[in-house]
Amino acid sequence: MQIIVDIGNTDAVFGLYTSTTWQCIWRTPARRDEPAQSYEGRLRLWLLEAGIPLSAVKSTVLSSVVPDLSPVMRVMLTELFGFEPVVVGPGIYPLLPIEVLRPHEIGADLVANALAAYTRYRRTCVVVDFGTALTFTTVSGEGKLLGVAIAPGLKTAIRSLFANTAQLPEVPIEVPSSALGTSTTHAIQAGVVLGYEGLVRSLVGRIQTELNGDCIAVATGGLSSRIPSLQDVFTDIVPSLTLDGIRLIGELVTAAK
């Protein structure tokens, strides 16, 4: 069994992978001020509830886009399981079957998305990741990372309105029945949620046009299913795609040792 850890700006996601499938996926807020012991306690409890002894975990892989949390999680995993995790970063990208664009700039999660999409589809693909940021990562069928587009995520946009205005509330991410908002909540949902539908359609369409139509689109991320009207844009919706990519990176690095 493997423990795969994806540290994002909003959540830390822990996946328990058996030989063929994700047995459990757990999510907890990624708080920079929490010590390693807090995360260790949660992971111990999750494994206990799943009936998994620590000795059953044979490898761990860590991906993080939060520098403050990277050493915390690395120490936690090492002390809990007794061995160092594989850490996703520029030093191991030459071992991957994809060509990574600007390896010291690109986020580890985007590399994981590109690798997972390349491995799964073997054709040019744009991965739309609905997270803290809304990212569009395009990888060719030959395994070259062609480029990335980044916009604020849905929650980030809504929280920005709430944080930077005096009278606008934080509202749930729900698709409104109309673009004509009849209340403040409805108005924000119309502007952000329906607006993001247009953003995603437009940007995916532009990427596909630039690639002469030879490009499928795949959605991932915690909010990947929150705008049902976008389903026709995507060939596939795979919420675990980032974890899949991190797991594949770990397996490739381990095999190369």
C-alpha positions in Angstrom: 0.0 0.0 0.0 1.0 3.6 -0.7 0.2 6.9 1.0 0.1 9.7 -1.6 0.1 13.3 -0.2 -0.9 16.4 -2.2 -0.4 19.7 -0.3 -2.3 22.5 -1.9 -2.9 26.1 -0.9 -6.4 25.2 0.6 -6.4 21.5 1.4 -3.9 18.7 2.1 -5.2 15.5 0.4 -4.0 12.1 1.6 -4.7 9.0 -0.6 -4.3 5.4 0.4 -3.6 3.4 -2.8 -3.7 -0.4 -2.9 -2.3 -2.4 -5.9 -5.1 -1.3 -8.2 -7.3 1.4 -6.7 -7.8 4.2 -4.2 -9.1 2.7 -1.1 -9.5 5.9 0.8 -9.0 9.6 0.1 -8.9 12.1 3.0 -8.9 15.9 2.9 -7.9 18.4 5.7 -7.2 22.1 5.6 -3.6 22.9 4.8 -2.7 25.2 7.7 0.8 26.5 7.7 0.8 27.1 11.5 0.1 23.5 12.4 2.9 21.3 13.6 3.8 17.9 12.1 2.2 16.1 15.1 -1.3 17.5 14.2 -1.1 16.0 10.7 0.4 12.8 12.1 -2.5 12.4 14.5 -5.1 12.8 11.8 -3.3 10.3 9.5 -3.0 7.8 12.3 -6.7 8.1 13.1 -7.7 7.7 9.4 -5.6 4.6 9.0 -7.0 3.2 12.3 -10.5 3.8 11.1 -9.7 2.1 7.8 -8.2 -0.9 9.6 -4.8 -0.4 8.0 -1.7 -0.9 10.2 1.3 1.4 9.7 3.4 -1.6 8.6 1.1 -2.2 5.6 2.3 1.1 4.0 5.4 0.4 1.9 5.9 3.7 0.2 4.9 7.4 0.4 5.0 10.2 -2.1 4.8 13.9 -1.3 3.8 16.8 -3.6 3.5 20.3 -2.2 3.0 23.8 -3.6 3.2 25.3 -0.1 6.9 25.7 0.8 6.2 26.2 4.5 4.4 22.9 4.8 6.8 20.8 2.7 9.4 20.1 5.4 6.6 19.6 8.0 5.0 16.8 5.9 8.3 15.3 5.0 9.3 15.0 8.7 5.8 13.6 9.6 5.9 10.9 6.9 9.4 9.9 7.7 8.8 9.6 11.5 5.5 7.9 11.1 6.5 5.2 8.6 10.2 5.0 9.2 11.4 5.8 5.7 11.7 9.0 3.5 9.0 9.8 1.1 9.6 10.4 -2.6 9.3 14.2 -2.9 8.1 15.6 -6.2 10.3 18.4 -7.5 12.6 19.5 -10.4 15.4 17.1 -9.4 13.4 14.1 -10.4 11.6 15.4 -13.5 14.4 14.0 -15.8 13.2 10.5 -14.8 9.7 11.1 -16.1 8.5 10.2 -19.6 7.3 13.8 -20.2 9.2 16.9 -21.0 8.6 19.5 -18.3 8.4 23.2 -19.2 10.4 25.5 -16.9 10.9 22.8 -14.2 11.9 25.3 -11.4 8.8 27.4 -12.0 5.9 25.0 -12.6 3.9 23.6 -9.7 4.4 20.0 -8.7 0.6 19.4 -9.0 0.6 20.6 -12.6 3.5 18.2 -13.5 1.4 15.4 -11.8 -1.6 16.4 -13.9 0.4 16.3 -17.1 1.9 12.9 -16.3 -1.4 11.4 -15.4 -3.1 12.7 -18.5 -0.2 11.5 -20.7 -0.2 8.1 -19.2 -4.0 7.7 -19.3 -4.8 9.1 -22.8 -1.6 9.1 -24.8 -2.9 12.0 -26.9 -2.8 15.8 -26.6 -4.8 16.8 -23.6 -5.6 19.9 -21.5 -6.2 19.2 -17.9 -8.5 21.7 -16.2 -7.9 21.6 -12.4 -10.6 23.2 -10.3 -8.7 24.1 -7.1 -7.6 27.2 -5.2 -6.4 28.2 -8.7 -8.2 27.2 -11.9 -5.4 25.8 -14.0 -5.2 24.6 -17.6 -2.2 22.3 -18.2 -1.7 21.1 -21.8 0.5 18.0 -22.6 1.1 16.7 -26.1 0.5 13.1 -27.1 4.3 12.8 -27.4 4.7 13.8 -23.7 5.7 17.4 -24.0 4.2 19.9 -21.6 3.1 22.6 -24.0 1.9 25.3 -21.6 -0.2 26.4 -18.7 -2.9 29.0 -18.1 -3.8 30.0 -14.5 -6.9 31.9 -13.2 -8.2 32.4 -9.7 -10.3 29.4 -8.5 -14.0 29.6 -7.9 -13.7 29.8 -4.1 -10.8 32.2 -4.4 -12.9 34.5 -6.5 -15.9 34.4 -4.2 -13.6 34.9 -1.1 -11.9 37.8 -2.8 -15.2 39.6 -3.2 -16.1 38.9 0.4 -12.7 40.0 1.7 -12.4 43.2 -0.4 -15.9 44.6 -0.3 -17.9 46.0 2.6 -21.3 44.6 1.8 -20.9 41.4 -0.3 -21.1 38.1 1.6 -19.3 34.8 1.0 -21.8 32.6 -0.8 -22.0 28.9 -1.6 -20.8 27.7 -5.0 -24.1 26.8 -6.6 -25.3 27.2 -10.2 -28.1 29.8 -10.2 -31.3 29.4 -12.3 -30.7 32.6 -14.1 -28.0 35.1 -15.0 -30.3 37.8 -13.8 -29.5 37.9 -10.1 -32.5 38.8 -7.9 -30.6 38.9 -4.6 -27.0 39.6 -3.6 -26.3 35.9 -3.2 -27.9 35.1 -6.6 -26.0 38.0 -8.2 -22.6 36.7 -7.0 -23.4 33.2 -8.1 -24.5 34.4 -11.5 -21.4 36.5 -11.9 -18.8 34.0 -10.6 -20.3 30.5 -11.3 -21.9 31.3 -14.6 -19.0 33.6 -15.5 -16.5 30.7 -14.9 -18.5 28.5 -17.2 -17.8 31.0 -19.9 -14.2 31.3 -18.9 -13.6 27.6 -19.0 -15.4 27.1 -22.4 -13.6 30.0 -23.9 -10.1 29.1 -22.8 -10.5 25.4 -23.6 -11.9 26.3 -27.0 -9.0 28.7 -27.6 -6.4 26.0 -26.6 -8.1 23.5 -28.9 -8.1 26.0 -31.8 -4.4 26.8 -31.3 -3.8 23.0 -31.5 -5.9 22.6 -34.6 -8.6 20.7 -32.7 -6.4 17.8 -31.8 -6.8 18.2 -28.1 -9.2 16.6 -25.6 -10.1 18.3 -22.3 -10.2 16.5 -18.9 -11.4 18.0 -15.6 -10.0 17.3 -12.1 -9.9 18.9 -8.7 -12.3 19.1 -5.8 -14.7 21.4 -7.6 -14.6 19.7 -11.0 -18.2 18.6 -10.9 -19.7 21.8 -9.4 -20.7 23.3 -12.8 -22.7 20.5 -14.5 -23.3 22.5 -17.6 -19.6 22.1 -18.4 -19.8 18.3 -18.8 -20.0 18.5 -22.6 -16.6 20.3 -22.6 -14.8 17.4 -21.0 -14.0 14.0 -22.4 -13.5 12.8 -18.8 -13.9 14.0 -15.2 -11.3 12.4 -12.9 -11.3 13.9 -9.4 -8.2 11.7 -8.4 -6.1 12.7 -11.5 -3.6 14.7 -9.5 -3.1 12.0 -6.9 -2.8 9.5 -9.8 0.0 11.6 -11.3 1.8 11.9 -7.9 1.6 8.1 -7.5 3.0 7.5 -10.9 5.9 9.8 -10.3 6.7 7.9 -7.1 6.6 4.6 -8.9 8.9 5.9 -11.7 11.4 7.3 -9.3 11.4 4.1 -7.2 11.9 2.0 -10.3 14.8 4.2 -11.4 16.8 3.7 -8.1 
